[in-house]
Amino acid sequence: MEERGEEVTMKPISLLTSLFLSYICLAWHADFTIAAAPKPDDKIKIERADPVVEVKEFDPAHPPNPAPPLEPGEAAVCVYRFEIEGDIRYTYRERPATAKPKDPAIKSWEATVDSMSINLALKVTIWLPTGAGERLTAHEHGHRQIAEAYYARGNEIARGLAAKIVGQKFIAAGTDPQMVIGKQIAAMNSNITGSYLSAINQPCAKSQKLFDELTNHGTKASPTTDEAVKKSLEPEK
């Protein structure tokens, strides 16, 4: 599932827009056998890949197909996308019936979330017109730097969210334990990945907007790109 974030509108002709996309991949796994409990250090695993950055040049008079996602009047664009893939592992056992059930086929199950693995990624594409000036190029990379700064916080955010469910127990009833438990596990996974994307995308978008306000979308010589990036991140410290 792919989610497109709100575009940061750029008005001046000489500058780009910064867009973000978010991607979620969900997975869950049940272990039906009796196994040793995971060690504490193994219960939550976070893998954060290095950011993948691609810079593409294009001829504005003869744009490629597909063309860079420019708004009218924009010269360049930085597109960034945060991605998260979650994998929840759980075990379950049948609970003894406390009374004779109306339907013998329906059983009660106790499930335990044993561990969670999360993979994080950031993909950035910077579109620059052929012969782009130094200021425009630096401005676009300023958007990249802001996205990377928030991505650096991804481990802490993801680990905190996973810690809320690892070790959690819940009851489910039905004829197919994989189906009824799987639905609840899927909801947990979706909540965590969605919460992660909100926690990283929303403040990042605010900093991107402030960055453009400080630089007038890259048209001002002062503050410099580095100064504006630093100032844009200060409210989120």
DOGU-965566 format. One record per residue (C-alpha): residue number from 1; residue in three letters; chain; x, y, z. Coordinates in Angstrom, 3 decimals. Example, Ala and Ser with C-alpha at 12.3 -4.5 7.8 and 13.67 -1.06 7.14 Angstrom:
! DOGU-965566
num=1; residuo=ALA; cadena=A; x=12.300; y=-4.500; z=7.800
num=2; residuo=SER; cadena=A; x=13.670; y=-1.060; z=7.140
END
This chain:
! DOGU-965566
num=1; residuo=MET; cadena=A; x=0.000; y=0.000; z=0.000
num=2; residuo=GLU; cadena=A; x=1.381; y=3.375; z=-0.931
num=3; residuo=GLU; cadena=A; x=0.417; y=6.649; z=0.675
num=4; residuo=ARG; cadena=A; x=1.127; y=10.046; z=-0.903
num=5; residuo=GLY; cadena=A; x=1.786; y=12.885; z=1.455
num=6; residuo=GLU; cadena=A; x=0.637; y=16.461; z=1.147
num=7; residuo=GLU; cadena=A; x=2.741; y=18.434; z=-1.262
num=8; residuo=VAL; cadena=A; x=4.599; y=21.462; z=0.036
num=9; residuo=THR; cadena=A; x=3.503; y=24.208; z=-2.311
num=10; residuo=MET; cadena=A; x=6.196; y=26.330; z=-3.878
num=11; residuo=LYS; cadena=A; x=5.229; y=29.674; z=-5.397
num=12; residuo=PRO; cadena=A; x=8.435; y=31.196; z=-6.845
num=13; residuo=ILE; cadena=A; x=9.295; y=30.155; z=-10.384
num=14; residuo=SER; cadena=A; x=12.899; y=29.509; z=-9.473
num=15; residuo=LEU; cadena=A; x=12.288; y=26.706; z=-7.004
num=16; residuo=LEU; cadena=A; x=11.096; y=23.217; z=-6.422
num=17; residuo=THR; cadena=A; x=8.685; y=21.452; z=-4.235
num=18; residuo=SER; cadena=A; x=9.395; y=18.796; z=-1.645
num=19; residuo=LEU; cadena=A; x=7.054; y=15.825; z=-1.772
num=20; residuo=PHE; cadena=A; x=6.893; y=12.822; z=0.475
num=21; residuo=LEU; cadena=A; x=5.431; y=9.383; z=-0.005
num=22; residuo=SER; cadena=A; x=5.034; y=6.695; z=2.598
num=23; residuo=TYR; cadena=A; x=5.055; y=2.961; z=2.104
num=24; residuo=ILE; cadena=A; x=3.905; y=0.254; z=4.464
num=25; residuo=CYS; cadena=A; x=4.490; y=-3.472; z=4.241
num=26; residuo=LEU; cadena=A; x=2.777; y=-5.678; z=6.801
num=27; residuo=ALA; cadena=A; x=3.533; y=-9.242; z=7.800
num=28; residuo=TRP; cadena=A; x=2.785; y=-11.559; z=10.664
num=29; residuo=HIS; cadena=A; x=3.779; y=-15.061; z=11.585
num=30; residuo=ALA; cadena=A; x=2.376; y=-17.622; z=13.975
num=31; residuo=ASP; cadena=A; x=4.449; y=-20.268; z=15.674
num=32; residuo=PHE; cadena=A; x=2.228; y=-23.238; z=16.479
num=33; residuo=THR; cadena=A; x=4.889; y=-25.229; z=18.346
num=34; residuo=ILE; cadena=A; x=6.156; y=-24.951; z=21.873
num=35; residuo=ALA; cadena=A; x=9.462; y=-23.116; z=21.678
num=36; residuo=ALA; cadena=A; x=11.833; y=-21.319; z=23.990
num=37; residuo=ALA; cadena=A; x=10.837; y=-17.725; z=24.641
num=38; residuo=PRO; cadena=A; x=12.884; y=-15.132; z=22.745
num=39; residuo=LYS; cadena=A; x=15.740; y=-13.536; z=24.641
num=40; residuo=PRO; cadena=A; x=14.994; y=-9.933; z=25.663
num=41; residuo=ASP; cadena=A; x=17.447; y=-8.565; z=23.098
num=42; residuo=ASP; cadena=A; x=15.758; y=-10.603; z=20.379
num=43; residuo=LYS; cadena=A; x=12.217; y=-9.461; z=21.035
num=44; residuo=ILE; cadena=A; x=12.498; y=-6.218; z=19.080
num=45; residuo=LYS; cadena=A; x=14.734; y=-5.877; z=16.050
num=46; residuo=ILE; cadena=A; x=15.022; y=-2.656; z=14.071
num=47; residuo=GLU; cadena=A; x=16.934; y=-2.543; z=10.798
num=48; residuo=ARG; cadena=A; x=17.408; y=0.923; z=9.301
num=49; residuo=ALA; cadena=A; x=18.864; y=0.842; z=5.819
num=50; residuo=ASP; cadena=A; x=21.077; y=3.644; z=4.540
num=51; residuo=PRO; cadena=A; x=19.110; y=6.331; z=2.684
num=52; residuo=VAL; cadena=A; x=18.927; y=5.754; z=-1.051
num=53; residuo=VAL; cadena=A; x=19.440; y=9.030; z=-2.900
num=54; residuo=GLU; cadena=A; x=19.160; y=9.469; z=-6.636
num=55; residuo=VAL; cadena=A; x=19.772; y=12.733; z=-8.490
num=56; residuo=LYS; cadena=A; x=18.207; y=13.013; z=-11.932
num=57; residuo=GLU; cadena=A; x=18.762; y=15.737; z=-14.486
num=58; residuo=PHE; cadena=A; x=16.145; y=16.591; z=-17.084
num=59; residuo=ASP; cadena=A; x=15.676; y=18.962; z=-19.992
num=60; residuo=PRO; cadena=A; x=12.714; y=21.231; z=-19.164
num=61; residuo=ALA; cadena=A; x=12.050; y=21.695; z=-22.865
num=62; residuo=HIS; cadena=A; x=11.950; y=17.946; z=-23.433
num=63; residuo=PRO; cadena=A; x=10.967; y=16.319; z=-20.112
num=64; residuo=PRO; cadena=A; x=11.273; y=12.543; z=-19.758
num=65; residuo=ASN; cadena=A; x=8.342; y=10.181; z=-19.567
num=66; residuo=PRO; cadena=A; x=7.267; y=9.985; z=-16.817
num=67; residuo=ALA; cadena=A; x=8.076; y=13.613; z=-16.150
num=68; residuo=PRO; cadena=A; x=9.275; y=14.873; z=-12.759
num=69; residuo=PRO; cadena=A; x=6.306; y=15.774; z=-10.511
num=70; residuo=LEU; cadena=A; x=6.650; y=19.535; z=-10.853
num=71; residuo=GLU; cadena=A; x=3.889; y=21.985; z=-10.089
num=72; residuo=PRO; cadena=A; x=3.334; y=24.920; z=-12.471
num=73; residuo=GLY; cadena=A; x=6.136; y=27.446; z=-12.072
num=74; residuo=GLU; cadena=A; x=8.521; y=25.038; z=-10.332
num=75; residuo=ALA; cadena=A; x=11.987; y=24.331; z=-11.651
num=76; residuo=ALA; cadena=A; x=13.047; y=21.327; z=-9.556
num=77; residuo=VAL; cadena=A; x=11.663; y=18.863; z=-7.060
num=78; residuo=CYS; cadena=A; x=12.824; y=16.673; z=-4.190
num=79; residuo=VAL; cadena=A; x=10.692; y=13.607; z=-3.559
num=80; residuo=TYR; cadena=A; x=11.275; y=11.664; z=-0.364
num=81; residuo=ARG; cadena=A; x=9.550; y=8.537; z=0.855
num=82; residuo=PHE; cadena=A; x=9.736; y=6.882; z=4.248
num=83; residuo=GLU; cadena=A; x=9.091; y=3.138; z=4.234
num=84; residuo=ILE; cadena=A; x=8.406; y=0.633; z=6.997
num=85; residuo=GLU; cadena=A; x=8.001; y=-3.126; z=6.960
num=86; residuo=GLY; cadena=A; x=6.726; y=-4.849; z=10.093
num=87; residuo=ASP; cadena=A; x=6.823; y=-8.550; z=10.989
num=88; residuo=ILE; cadena=A; x=5.073; y=-9.683; z=14.183
num=89; residuo=ARG; cadena=A; x=5.733; y=-13.152; z=15.585
num=90; residuo=TYR; cadena=A; x=3.261; y=-14.715; z=18.008
num=91; residuo=THR; cadena=A; x=2.275; y=-17.966; z=19.677
num=92; residuo=TYR; cadena=A; x=-1.098; y=-19.132; z=20.927
num=93; residuo=ARG; cadena=A; x=-2.714; y=-21.855; z=22.976
num=94; residuo=GLU; cadena=A; x=-6.232; y=-23.126; z=23.404
num=95; residuo=ARG; cadena=A; x=-7.935; y=-22.058; z=26.616
num=96; residuo=PRO; cadena=A; x=-9.894; y=-24.670; z=28.547
num=97; residuo=ALA; cadena=A; x=-13.648; y=-24.191; z=28.314
num=98; residuo=THR; cadena=A; x=-15.247; y=-22.886; z=31.510
num=99; residuo=ALA; cadena=A; x=-18.732; y=-23.897; z=30.367
num=100; residuo=LYS; cadena=A; x=-20.231; y=-26.051; z=27.702
num=101; residuo=PRO; cadena=A; x=-20.158; y=-23.959; z=24.502
num=102; residuo=LYS; cadena=A; x=-23.264; y=-23.553; z=22.382
num=103; residuo=ASP; cadena=A; x=-21.179; y=-24.386; z=19.337
num=104; residuo=PRO; cadena=A; x=-18.486; y=-27.018; z=20.054
num=105; residuo=ALA; cadena=A; x=-16.571; y=-25.867; z=16.971
num=106; residuo=ILE; cadena=A; x=-15.912; y=-22.445; z=18.509
num=107; residuo=LYS; cadena=A; x=-12.898; y=-22.415; z=20.776
num=108; residuo=SER; cadena=A; x=-11.122; y=-19.769; z=22.814
num=109; residuo=TRP; cadena=A; x=-7.465; y=-18.973; z=22.230
num=110; residuo=GLU; cadena=A; x=-4.872; y=-16.986; z=24.168
num=111; residuo=ALA; cadena=A; x=-2.264; y=-15.368; z=21.948
num=112; residuo=THR; cadena=A; x=1.027; y=-13.789; z=22.975
num=113; residuo=VAL; cadena=A; x=3.036; y=-11.338; z=20.897
num=114; residuo=ASP; cadena=A; x=6.540; y=-12.771; z=21.200
num=115; residuo=SER; cadena=A; x=8.604; y=-10.425; z=19.054
num=116; residuo=MET; cadena=A; x=8.566; y=-7.857; z=16.284
num=117; residuo=SER; cadena=A; x=11.022; y=-7.065; z=13.511
num=118; residuo=ILE; cadena=A; x=10.891; y=-3.753; z=11.682
num=119; residuo=ASN; cadena=A; x=12.752; y=-2.696; z=8.555
num=120; residuo=LEU; cadena=A; x=13.000; y=1.018; z=7.800
num=121; residuo=ALA; cadena=A; x=13.997; y=2.741; z=4.584
num=122; residuo=LEU; cadena=A; x=14.189; y=6.220; z=3.071
num=123; residuo=LYS; cadena=A; x=14.238; y=6.858; z=-0.659
num=124; residuo=VAL; cadena=A; x=14.976; y=10.291; z=-2.075
num=125; residuo=THR; cadena=A; x=14.864; y=11.430; z=-5.684
num=126; residuo=ILE; cadena=A; x=16.047; y=14.925; z=-6.605
num=127; residuo=TRP; cadena=A; x=15.029; y=16.216; z=-10.016
num=128; residuo=LEU; cadena=A; x=17.192; y=19.071; z=-11.321
num=129; residuo=PRO; cadena=A; x=16.958; y=20.854; z=-14.657
num=130; residuo=THR; cadena=A; x=20.039; y=20.597; z=-16.834
num=131; residuo=GLY; cadena=A; x=22.510; y=23.288; z=-15.855
num=132; residuo=ALA; cadena=A; x=20.856; y=23.954; z=-12.496
num=133; residuo=GLY; cadena=A; x=22.639; y=26.644; z=-10.540
num=134; residuo=GLU; cadena=A; x=24.512; y=26.116; z=-7.306
num=135; residuo=ARG; cadena=A; x=21.826; y=27.741; z=-5.161
num=136; residuo=LEU; cadena=A; x=18.990; y=25.668; z=-6.596
num=137; residuo=THR; cadena=A; x=21.019; y=22.470; z=-6.271
num=138; residuo=ALA; cadena=A; x=21.952; y=23.258; z=-2.674
num=139; residuo=HIS; cadena=A; x=18.340; y=24.042; z=-1.831
num=140; residuo=GLU; cadena=A; x=17.107; y=20.697; z=-3.083
num=141; residuo=HIS; cadena=A; x=19.768; y=18.910; z=-1.102
num=142; residuo=GLY; cadena=A; x=18.608; y=20.920; z=1.902
num=143; residuo=HIS; cadena=A; x=15.239; y=19.193; z=1.580
num=144; residuo=ARG; cadena=A; x=17.100; y=15.892; z=1.440
num=145; residuo=GLN; cadena=A; x=19.076; y=16.733; z=4.579
num=146; residuo=ILE; cadena=A; x=15.870; y=17.470; z=6.494
num=147; residuo=ALA; cadena=A; x=14.325; y=14.155; z=5.442
num=148; residuo=GLU; cadena=A; x=17.489; y=12.322; z=6.467
num=149; residuo=ALA; cadena=A; x=17.512; y=14.081; z=9.847
num=150; residuo=TYR; cadena=A; x=14.044; y=12.776; z=10.631
num=151; residuo=TYR; cadena=A; x=14.900; y=9.352; z=9.267
num=152; residuo=ALA; cadena=A; x=17.790; y=9.211; z=11.760
num=153; residuo=ARG; cadena=A; x=15.154; y=9.272; z=14.502
num=154; residuo=GLY; cadena=A; x=13.313; y=6.320; z=12.984
num=155; residuo=ASN; cadena=A; x=14.939; y=3.646; z=15.157
num=156; residuo=GLU; cadena=A; x=13.835; y=5.274; z=18.389
num=157; residuo=ILE; cadena=A; x=10.294; y=5.869; z=17.124
num=158; residuo=ALA; cadena=A; x=9.859; y=2.331; z=15.787
num=159; residuo=ARG; cadena=A; x=11.326; y=0.671; z=18.875
num=160; residuo=GLY; cadena=A; x=9.039; y=2.638; z=21.166
num=161; residuo=LEU; cadena=A; x=5.978; y=1.604; z=19.177
num=162; residuo=ALA; cadena=A; x=6.991; y=-2.062; z=19.041
num=163; residuo=ALA; cadena=A; x=7.636; y=-2.092; z=22.799
num=164; residuo=LYS; cadena=A; x=3.962; y=-1.307; z=23.386
num=165; residuo=ILE; cadena=A; x=2.834; y=-4.643; z=21.932
num=166; residuo=VAL; cadena=A; x=5.668; y=-7.128; z=22.492
num=167; residuo=GLY; cadena=A; x=4.677; y=-9.336; z=25.415
num=168; residuo=GLN; cadena=A; x=1.019; y=-8.380; z=25.077
num=169; residuo=LYS; cadena=A; x=-1.556; y=-11.153; z=25.489
num=170; residuo=PHE; cadena=A; x=-5.081; y=-11.198; z=24.133
num=171; residuo=ILE; cadena=A; x=-8.025; y=-13.569; z=23.773
num=172; residuo=ALA; cadena=A; x=-9.659; y=-14.559; z=20.501
num=173; residuo=ALA; cadena=A; x=-12.504; y=-16.954; z=19.811
num=174; residuo=GLY; cadena=A; x=-13.520; y=-18.791; z=16.686
num=175; residuo=THR; cadena=A; x=-13.162; y=-21.957; z=14.698
num=176; residuo=ASP; cadena=A; x=-9.897; y=-20.981; z=12.983
num=177; residuo=PRO; cadena=A; x=-7.246; y=-19.598; z=15.351
num=178; residuo=GLN; cadena=A; x=-4.991; y=-18.425; z=12.517
num=179; residuo=MET; cadena=A; x=-7.798; y=-16.343; z=11.078
num=180; residuo=VAL; cadena=A; x=-9.186; y=-14.766; z=14.250
num=181; residuo=ILE; cadena=A; x=-5.788; y=-14.143; z=15.823
num=182; residuo=GLY; cadena=A; x=-4.311; y=-13.062; z=12.514
num=183; residuo=LYS; cadena=A; x=-6.896; y=-10.291; z=12.197
num=184; residuo=GLN; cadena=A; x=-5.892; y=-8.805; z=15.530
num=185; residuo=ILE; cadena=A; x=-2.202; y=-9.139; z=14.751
num=186; residuo=ALA; cadena=A; x=-2.753; y=-7.410; z=11.406
num=187; residuo=ALA; cadena=A; x=-4.524; y=-4.550; z=13.179
num=188; residuo=MET; cadena=A; x=-1.585; y=-4.192; z=15.580
num=189; residuo=ASN; cadena=A; x=0.870; y=-4.165; z=12.717
num=190; residuo=SER; cadena=A; x=-1.139; y=-1.621; z=10.775
num=191; residuo=ASN; cadena=A; x=-1.412; y=0.625; z=13.824
num=192; residuo=ILE; cadena=A; x=2.328; y=0.538; z=14.455
num=193; residuo=THR; cadena=A; x=3.341; y=1.214; z=10.871
num=194; residuo=GLY; cadena=A; x=0.742; y=3.949; z=10.503
num=195; residuo=SER; cadena=A; x=1.809; y=5.557; z=13.775
num=196; residuo=TYR; cadena=A; x=5.448; y=5.474; z=12.686
num=197; residuo=LEU; cadena=A; x=4.694; y=7.187; z=9.396
num=198; residuo=SER; cadena=A; x=2.616; y=9.866; z=11.101
num=199; residuo=ALA; cadena=A; x=5.285; y=10.425; z=13.749
num=200; residuo=ILE; cadena=A; x=7.994; y=10.961; z=11.140
num=201; residuo=ASN; cadena=A; x=6.097; y=12.504; z=8.208
num=202; residuo=GLN; cadena=A; x=4.140; y=15.205; z=10.016
num=203; residuo=PRO; cadena=A; x=7.031; y=16.963; z=11.789
num=204; residuo=CYS; cadena=A; x=9.225; y=16.498; z=8.723
num=205; residuo=ALA; cadena=A; x=6.650; y=18.269; z=6.551
num=206; residuo=LYS; cadena=A; x=6.533; y=21.170; z=9.020
num=207; residuo=SER; cadena=A; x=10.306; y=21.528; z=8.930
num=208; residuo=GLN; cadena=A; x=10.307; y=21.369; z=5.126
num=209; residuo=LYS; cadena=A; x=7.761; y=24.174; z=5.026
num=210; residuo=LEU; cadena=A; x=9.773; y=26.290; z=7.472
num=211; residuo=PHE; cadena=A; x=12.896; y=25.667; z=5.404
num=212; residuo=ASP; cadena=A; x=11.180; y=27.110; z=2.336
num=213; residuo=GLU; cadena=A; x=9.883; y=30.072; z=4.307
num=214; residuo=LEU; cadena=A; x=13.361; y=30.869; z=5.621
num=215; residuo=THR; cadena=A; x=14.955; y=30.648; z=2.178
num=216; residuo=ASN; cadena=A; x=11.995; y=32.011; z=0.215
num=217; residuo=HIS; cadena=A; x=12.008; y=28.708; z=-1.664
num=218; residuo=GLY; cadena=A; x=15.732; y=28.952; z=-2.327
num=219; residuo=THR; cadena=A; x=15.769; y=32.451; z=-3.805
num=220; residuo=LYS; cadena=A; x=17.492; y=34.150; z=-0.846
num=221; residuo=ALA; cadena=A; x=21.266; y=34.170; z=-0.429
num=222; residuo=SER; cadena=A; x=20.905; y=34.394; z=3.344
num=223; residuo=PRO; cadena=A; x=20.456; y=32.305; z=5.375
num=224; residuo=THR; cadena=A; x=22.588; y=29.684; z=3.694
num=225; residuo=THR; cadena=A; x=21.175; y=26.233; z=3.049
num=226; residuo=ASP; cadena=A; x=22.993; y=24.750; z=6.046
num=227; residuo=GLU; cadena=A; x=21.841; y=27.570; z=8.321
num=228; residuo=ALA; cadena=A; x=18.244; y=27.209; z=7.160
num=229; residuo=VAL; cadena=A; x=18.297; y=23.423; z=7.595
num=230; residuo=LYS; cadena=A; x=19.594; y=23.796; z=11.146
num=231; residuo=LYS; cadena=A; x=16.966; y=26.433; z=11.964
num=232; residuo=SER; cadena=A; x=14.201; y=24.340; z=10.412
num=233; residuo=LEU; cadena=A; x=15.023; y=21.403; z=12.682
num=234; residuo=GLU; cadena=A; x=15.280; y=23.404; z=15.905
num=235; residuo=PRO; cadena=A; x=11.553; y=23.405; z=16.779
num=236; residuo=GLU; cadena=A; x=11.573; y=19.598; z=16.709
num=237; residuo=LYS; cadena=A; x=14.502; y=19.144; z=19.065
END
